[in-house]
Amino acid sequence: MRFLTTAIPDVFVIEPQVFGDARGFFMETYHRARFSAAGIDADFVQDNHSRSVKGTLRGLHYQIQQAQGKLVRVVQGAVFDVAVDMRRSSPTFGQWVGEILSAENKRQMWVPPGFAHGFYVLSDSADFVYKCTALYAPEHERCVRWDDATLAIAWPLVDGAAPLVSTKDAAGVSFREAECYP
């Protein structure tokens, strides 16, 4: 298992070691001691699975209380996954990193507490699974608009078409208006 640094030091891309043959493959997706040695000391309390069709954009979500760290991966299809630093005290406040996660590349991303998270589906559909360090608390959930001009996220929109977003995500606030962490 390799832990690759990103432009934001707290966000990691994790490449598992994959063992395969004619029957299929095996890979370890989480190993507490290895993650801890890489600086990710997380206690996961909830696992989630979503399926989305091509062109769907989910996010940018975060919980202002009960902040969630997320270990995310794709088990079918491909997405462009994004983490945005929402911590005012951070030297990377307001910066984002993006990574293509797919069933093929088997990469994962560690999105620490204090970050907004979202993804855009590049394939016909995608099954997205993730582990969380805090339980979902809808009363604390916040959403920053996916197309916020200040963040200027370079979403790889299929054919330049507007993404499919939920009503809740369409009502997200601008980054400048967003409630942030200290």
C-alpha positions in Angstrom: 0.0 0.0 0.0 1.4 3.4 -1.1 0.3 6.7 0.4 0.8 9.5 -2.1 0.9 13.1 -1.1 -1.2 15.7 -2.9 -0.9 19.5 -3.2 -2.7 19.6 0.1 -0.5 17.7 2.6 -3.4 16.3 4.7 -5.1 14.7 1.7 -3.7 11.4 0.5 -4.2 9.2 -2.5 -3.8 5.6 -1.5 -2.7 2.9 -4.0 -3.3 -0.6 -2.7 -1.1 -3.5 -3.6 -3.2 -5.7 -5.9 -2.6 -9.4 -6.3 -4.3 -10.9 -9.3 -4.4 -13.9 -11.5 -6.8 -15.6 -14.0 -9.4 -16.0 -11.2 -9.5 -12.3 -10.3 -7.8 -10.1 -7.7 -7.3 -9.4 -4.0 -6.4 -6.2 -2.4 -6.3 -4.8 1.1 -8.3 -1.5 1.2 -7.7 -0.6 4.9 -5.1 -1.6 7.5 -5.2 0.5 10.7 -1.5 0.2 11.5 -0.4 1.1 7.9 -2.8 4.1 7.8 -1.6 5.2 11.2 2.0 5.0 10.2 1.2 7.2 7.2 -0.4 9.8 9.6 -4.0 8.8 9.1 -5.2 7.9 12.6 -8.9 7.4 11.9 -11.6 5.6 13.7 -14.3 4.7 11.2 -17.9 4.5 12.4 -20.0 4.4 9.3 -19.7 2.9 5.7 -21.8 4.3 2.8 -22.4 3.2 -0.8 -23.9 5.4 -3.6 -24.6 4.7 -7.2 -24.8 7.5 -9.7 -25.3 7.9 -13.4 -22.9 9.6 -15.8 -22.8 13.3 -15.4 -24.0 13.3 -11.8 -22.2 15.7 -9.4 -22.6 15.2 -5.7 -21.2 17.8 -3.4 -19.5 19.8 -2.1 -20.6 18.5 1.3 -19.2 18.8 4.8 -20.6 18.8 8.4 -19.7 21.9 10.4 -20.1 19.8 13.6 -19.3 16.2 13.8 -16.8 16.7 11.0 -16.3 13.6 8.9 -13.1 12.2 7.6 -13.8 10.0 4.6 -11.8 7.2 3.0 -13.4 7.1 -0.5 -13.1 4.7 -3.5 -14.9 3.5 -6.6 -15.8 -0.1 -7.0 -17.5 0.2 -10.4 -17.0 3.0 -12.9 -15.0 6.2 -12.6 -15.3 9.6 -10.9 -13.4 12.8 -10.5 -13.1 13.2 -6.7 -12.5 16.6 -5.0 -11.5 17.7 -1.5 -11.7 21.4 -0.5 -9.9 22.7 2.6 -12.5 24.5 4.7 -10.2 25.2 7.7 -9.5 28.9 8.1 -6.4 28.3 10.1 -4.9 26.1 7.4 -2.2 27.3 5.0 -4.2 25.6 2.2 -7.6 27.1 3.2 -9.8 27.4 0.1 -7.6 25.2 -2.0 -8.8 22.0 -3.6 -7.3 18.8 -5.0 -8.9 16.4 -7.5 -8.2 12.8 -8.4 -9.7 10.3 -10.8 -10.8 7.3 -8.8 -12.0 4.2 -10.7 -12.6 0.5 -10.4 -9.7 0.1 -12.8 -7.0 2.1 -11.0 -8.3 1.0 -7.5 -7.1 4.3 -5.9 -8.6 5.7 -2.8 -8.5 9.2 -1.4 -8.4 10.2 2.3 -10.4 13.3 2.8 -9.8 14.5 6.4 -12.2 16.2 8.7 -12.4 19.9 7.9 -12.8 19.4 4.2 -15.7 19.7 1.8 -16.0 16.7 -0.5 -17.7 16.0 -3.9 -17.4 13.9 -6.9 -18.4 13.9 -10.6 -19.3 10.7 -12.5 -17.3 10.1 -15.6 -18.5 6.6 -16.6 -22.0 5.4 -17.5 -22.5 4.8 -13.8 -20.4 4.6 -10.7 -20.6 2.8 -7.4 -18.9 5.0 -4.8 -18.1 3.6 -1.4 -16.7 5.3 1.6 -15.9 5.0 5.3 -16.6 7.9 7.7 -15.1 8.9 11.0 -18.3 10.5 12.3 -22.0 9.6 11.8 -24.1 11.5 9.3 -25.8 14.4 11.0 -28.1 16.2 8.5 -28.6 19.1 10.9 -24.9 19.9 10.6 -24.5 19.3 6.9 -23.4 22.2 4.7 -23.0 22.5 1.0 -20.7 24.7 -1.1 -21.8 25.2 -4.8 -19.9 22.9 -7.1 -19.4 25.8 -9.6 -18.2 28.4 -7.1 -16.0 31.0 -8.9 -13.7 31.5 -6.0 -12.8 27.8 -5.9 -12.7 27.5 -9.7 -12.6 23.7 -9.6 -11.7 22.3 -13.0 -14.5 19.7 -13.2 -14.0 17.5 -16.3 -17.6 17.8 -17.4 -18.6 15.3 -20.1 -19.1 17.1 -23.4 -19.1 20.4 -21.3 -22.7 19.6 -20.3 -24.1 20.9 -17.0 -24.0 18.2 -14.4 -26.9 16.5 -12.8 -27.2 17.9 -9.3 -29.8 17.4 -6.5 -32.0 20.3 -5.4 -30.1 20.5 -2.2 -26.7 20.8 -4.0 -28.1 23.3 -6.5 -29.0 25.5 -3.4 -25.4 25.3 -2.0 -23.8 28.6 -1.0 -20.7 30.3 -2.4 -17.4 29.6 -0.7 -17.3 33.2 0.5 -20.6 32.7 2.3 -19.8 29.2 3.6 -19.6 28.4 7.3 -16.0 27.3 7.8 -14.0 25.6 10.5 -11.6 27.6 12.7 
